[in-house]
Amino acid sequence: MQPKPNPITAQQSKFIDEYIKTLDPKASAVNAGYAKHNAAYRAAELLKNPKILDQLHSRIDSLPASLCVTKSFIVKKLLQIVANTTLEESVLDKNGSPTGQIKLKDPAVALRALDALAKCFLPAQPQPAEDNGVRLMFIENLDDSKI
């Protein structure tokens, strides 16, 4: 009678779950409960383990049937992009010294992410067939203290 192959441990299973979510071996090992100081080494070892690889491939193969990207996931990622690209950084001269000026890290990317966020929440507006120019709308009698 052949002995049963040893199943993977709960911690190894958690590592697989985290790795599928993040694709970050070190972070997955830490999130699975492995020590931070050797998480990169443990992750590398786990990803060489045939039992782990079999489980990983099996779970990945079953993902397309159950994979679902939610609106909240998209919004969360877009908000992270906006936050990261609107950080301020110093302007450096050609020698690498700060000039005293500050600029946003990547405002163009931030604007694209904000545009995508707006599309998530605002209903699509039909575009007129012909745009004859700028249209201005004036709102009168606004009280600045209530804006």
C-alpha positions in Angstrom: 0.0 0.0 0.0 1.4 3.4 -1.0 1.4 6.1 1.6 -0.8 9.1 0.9 1.0 12.2 -0.3 1.3 14.8 2.5 -1.2 17.6 1.9 -0.1 21.1 2.1 -0.4 23.0 5.4 -3.0 25.7 6.2 -0.1 28.2 6.2 1.0 27.1 2.7 -2.6 27.2 1.5 -2.8 30.8 2.9 0.4 31.7 1.0 -1.2 30.4 -2.2 -4.3 32.5 -1.7 -2.3 35.6 -1.0 0.0 34.9 -3.9 -2.9 34.6 -6.3 -4.3 38.0 -5.0 -1.0 40.0 -5.1 1.6 38.1 -7.2 4.1 39.4 -4.7 5.9 36.4 -3.2 7.4 38.2 -0.1 4.2 40.0 0.8 2.3 36.8 0.3 4.6 35.0 2.7 4.3 37.7 5.4 0.5 37.8 5.0 0.4 34.0 5.3 2.2 34.2 8.7 5.8 33.6 7.8 8.5 35.7 9.6 9.3 39.0 7.8 13.1 38.6 8.2 13.1 35.6 5.9 9.9 36.0 4.0 11.6 36.4 0.6 13.6 33.2 1.1 10.5 31.2 2.3 8.5 32.5 -0.6 11.2 31.4 -3.1 11.3 27.9 -1.4 7.5 27.6 -1.4 7.4 28.5 -5.1 9.8 25.6 -5.8 7.8 23.1 -3.9 5.9 20.7 -6.3 2.9 20.3 -4.0 2.6 24.1 -3.7 3.0 24.6 -7.5 0.3 21.9 -8.2 -2.1 23.6 -5.9 -1.3 27.0 -7.3 -1.8 25.9 -10.9 -5.0 24.1 -9.9 -6.4 27.2 -8.2 -5.4 29.5 -11.1 -7.0 27.1 -13.6 -10.3 27.4 -11.7 -10.2 31.2 -11.5 -11.7 32.2 -14.9 -15.0 30.6 -13.9 -15.1 32.5 -10.6 -13.1 35.6 -11.4 -15.0 38.8 -10.8 -13.7 42.3 -10.8 -16.1 44.5 -8.8 -16.8 48.2 -9.3 -15.4 48.8 -5.7 -12.1 47.2 -6.7 -11.8 49.4 -9.7 -12.7 52.5 -7.7 -10.2 51.6 -5.0 -7.4 51.2 -7.5 -8.2 54.4 -9.3 -8.2 56.3 -6.0 -4.8 54.8 -5.2 -3.5 56.0 -8.6 -4.8 59.5 -7.9 -3.2 59.6 -4.5 0.1 58.3 -5.7 0.3 60.6 -8.8 -0.7 63.8 -7.0 2.1 63.6 -4.4 4.3 66.7 -4.5 8.0 66.4 -5.3 10.8 68.9 -5.5 11.9 70.2 -8.9 15.6 69.6 -9.4 18.1 71.5 -11.5 20.4 69.8 -14.0 22.9 69.1 -11.1 20.3 67.3 -9.1 19.9 70.1 -6.5 16.4 71.3 -5.4 15.3 74.6 -7.0 12.8 75.4 -4.3 9.9 74.7 -6.7 7.3 71.9 -6.1 5.5 70.0 -8.8 3.0 67.1 -8.8 4.4 63.7 -9.5 2.3 62.9 -12.5 -0.8 65.1 -13.0 -1.7 63.7 -16.4 -2.1 60.2 -15.0 -4.1 61.6 -12.1 -6.4 63.4 -14.5 -7.0 60.2 -16.5 -7.8 58.3 -13.3 -10.2 61.0 -12.1 -11.9 60.9 -15.5 -12.3 57.2 -15.2 -13.7 57.6 -11.7 -16.2 60.2 -13.0 -17.3 57.7 -15.6 -17.9 55.1 -12.9 -20.3 57.4 -11.1 -21.8 59.7 -13.6 -24.3 58.6 -16.2 -23.1 58.7 -19.7 -24.0 61.9 -21.4 -24.9 61.7 -25.1 -22.6 63.7 -27.2 -24.3 66.2 -29.6 -23.9 65.4 -33.2 -22.6 68.8 -33.9 -20.8 71.1 -31.4 -21.0 74.7 -32.5 -18.7 75.9 -29.8 -18.6 76.7 -26.1 -21.9 76.9 -24.2 -21.9 78.8 -20.9 -24.5 78.4 -18.2 -24.8 81.2 -15.7 -26.3 80.7 -12.3 -27.4 83.9 -10.6 -28.0 84.8 -7.0 -25.5 82.4 -5.5 -24.6 83.1 -1.9 -20.8 82.5 -1.5 -21.3 81.5 2.1 -23.5 78.5 1.1 -21.2 77.1 -1.5 
